């Protein structure tokens, strides 16, 4: 029959005869071709952390969604460096790792493909390799003027990868850093989760860079110096004995903070 002998590679004829309509399969094939090229060239790709699973052996793996495909990253390749000693004994180590990954769900993750299975179209990747590569490029390699791309006092874009009540965890070109509430805003910030969300991009200022290699690199950054202090200007609009409506932001050590 004609349907049985139809060539599946024949382009679909559209109402606009000059337009080629892609099928879901052709799109998937094109994406897979790009993935294969990225594997050969060790190109850094970016996906979304969409899940956490356990293997039959009990090991944690992170599930990264890249376009229409799913990549698996072992926990050892996620660059989650938890301190494990007597002074940092916060319970089972794997549970702590699981908690960190849970807080990161929905965040953007860079990765380098470590292995492919063409038949099943499965991907194994490493976030660690991608982060170390970006650290080398942006913090150690110099441009034509002899300067590093990222240096102290430079304003750069960062990814929010986790948010707690009093701290935001950001990834800045391959380096993770925690930004405390006092460095997020000049205003009193009762709950950082009301202003920052996992997955969003924010502007930060690099305050300090430490380490002489990609493996030992650490940074300190803030948000408030980029946004500026608007409180002083706002206070000029208030008058002594005036009455104003406000919102209670927080109560801390007997002090009520009102916006």
N, C-alpha and C positions, 0 to 999 in steps of 0.2 A: 504493500500500500504506500501511497505517497507520503503519509505521515511518518512511516517507518524509515523511509529513505531520506527524509528531509535532513539537510545539513544543518546541524545546530550552530555552526559557526557563521552561517549566513546572516548578515545584518538585518534587523527588523526594518521593514519599509514603513516610514512614518508619513503622516499627512503632509508634512513639509519634506518633500523628497530629498532635500539637501541635508537634512538632519539625521544623524545616526543616534538611535536610542540604545542605551546600554541596558542589558539585562542584569539581574542581581548576580548571576554567575560570572558574567564578564567583568563586573565591578570587583567581585571577590578575587578573580584571577589577576586583575591589574594590581590590587593591593598586595596580593601574595608575591607578585613579581617585585614590587618595591621592597617588601620584607626580605626577600632573598638577596637583593642588592645591598640592603642595609647590613645583612649578616656578613656578606663578603667584604664590605668596606669598613665594618665596625662603626657604622654611623650611629649616633645617639638618637633614639626615638623617644617620644613622650606619649604616655598613656594615662589612664585613670585607675587608681587603686580601687577595685570594685568588689573584692572579696578576700576572705581568709579561709583556707582549708587545711585539713590534716591528712597526710599521706597514710597509707596502711602501716608504715613503720612508726607513725606517731610524730613525724616532723611537720612543722608549720611551713606553709607556702603561701605567698601572696599572689593574688590573681589580678593581673593588669589587663585592662581592655584597651586594645589599640585598634581603632576603626572597627572592622567586623571580626577581629581575631582576638584570641585570648592567650596571653603569655603568662608563664609560671615562673616565679622568682623564689628560690629557697630562702628561708629566713636568714641564713648565713650570708646571703648576697644582697640583703636589704639595707645594709649599713646602719643597723640599729645597735649602737655601741652602749650597752648597759654595763655599769660597773657592778662587779660581782665579788664582794669581799665581806668581811665581818662587819664593817661599818656601814655597808649598803645592803644589808640583808632584809629585803622587803618581801620575802616569800619566794615561792617557786619561780625559777628563772623563766621557764617557758610561758607561765601565766603572765609574767611581766611583759614579755615580748608580744604576747597576744593582745594585751591591753594597749600597748603602744600602737600596734597595727590597727586596732579598732578605732583609736582616736584619729588615725590618718585616713580612714575610709573616705573616698571622694576626692582625695588630693591628687594633683598631677605628679607623676613619677617618671623620671628619666631612666632609660635602661639601654643596655647593649645586648644584642642577641648572642647567646653562647651556643645554641644548638637548634636545629630544625628537623622536623620529620615531615617530608613532603607528602607522604601518603595520607597521614592523619591531619596534616597541616597544624601541627602543634609546635609551640615555641617555648624554649627555656631561655631565660635571660638573667642579667645581673644589673642591679641598681648600683652596686658598689663600683663596678668598672666605669659606669657612666659618670658617677660623681667624681671619682678620682681624675678622670679625663677632663672634666669641666674645671676642676680645681687647677690643674696644670695650665690649661688654656687661659683662664681668666685671672688667676692670682700669681702665676709665675712666668708665663711667656710674656715677652715684651713686644710692644708695637714698634712701628718705624721711628717713633720719637724716643724710644728707650724706656717707656713707662709701662707698668702693668695696667691691664684693662680695669681691674678693680683695685683701688687703693684707699687709704684712710681719707675720710671726709667726702668721698664720692657718693652721690645719690644713685641708687640702683633699684631695679624692680625685684621683688621677692615673692615667693609663693607661700601662702599660708597652708601648712600641712597638718596642724593640730591647734585646737583652741581650748583652754581651760579658763576657769573663772578669773585668775590673776596673771595669766601668762599666755603668750602666743608663740607657737613654734613655727619658725620660718625656714625655708630652704632658699639659700642665696647662691645661685650658680655652683651647686655641688656641695655646699657647706650648710649644715643645719645649725641653727642657733635659737636660743630661747630669749624672747623679749618680754621683760616683766612689765606689769601694769604701769609702773612709774615711768617707764620709757616709751609707753604707747601714746600718752596724751598728757598735756599740761593740766587738763581738767582731771578731777577725781573720776576714776573709772571703776565703778562698782563691780561690773561683770564684763569681761572682755568679749564674752560670747554674744553680747548684744550689739557689738560693733564690728566684729570680725568673724568670718566664716571660712571653714575649710574649703580650699579650692580657689579662693579669690587671690588676686594679685594686689600687692601693696607697694608703696614706695618707702624705702628705708635709707638711712644714712649710715655708712660704714664708719664706726668710731675707732675700732682697733682690729688689727690683724696680727695673729701670732702663729708661729710655726715656720719651719724652714723646708718643709716638704709637703706634698699633697696629703700624705698619711697623717701628719701631725698638725694640720692646719685647723685653726679655730678663729672665730671672729666675734666681735661685739657690735651690735647695731641698735638703732632706735628709730621710732616713727615720729615722735613728737617734734623733733627738730626740723623735720621736713614740713609738717603741717603748720608749725608756728604756734605761738601763744596768743590766743584770742581772748583769754579771760580778762586781761588788763583793759583792753578796749571795751569789752562788754560792761565792765564795772563802771566806766565813765557814764554809762546810761542810767545808773542807779543814783538815787538821792537819799540822804539821811532822813529818816522818819518816813520814807516812802513805803508803800505796800505793794508787794509783787507776788504773783502766783508762780510756783515752781514745782519741780518734780523731785521727790526724795530719791537720790541715787544710791545711797548706802548709809549704814550706821556702823561706825567703826570706833571702838574704844570710847564710847560715850559721846562721840561727835556725829552730828547729823549733816550729811552732805546733800545740798540742794542745788539743782540746776535750774 
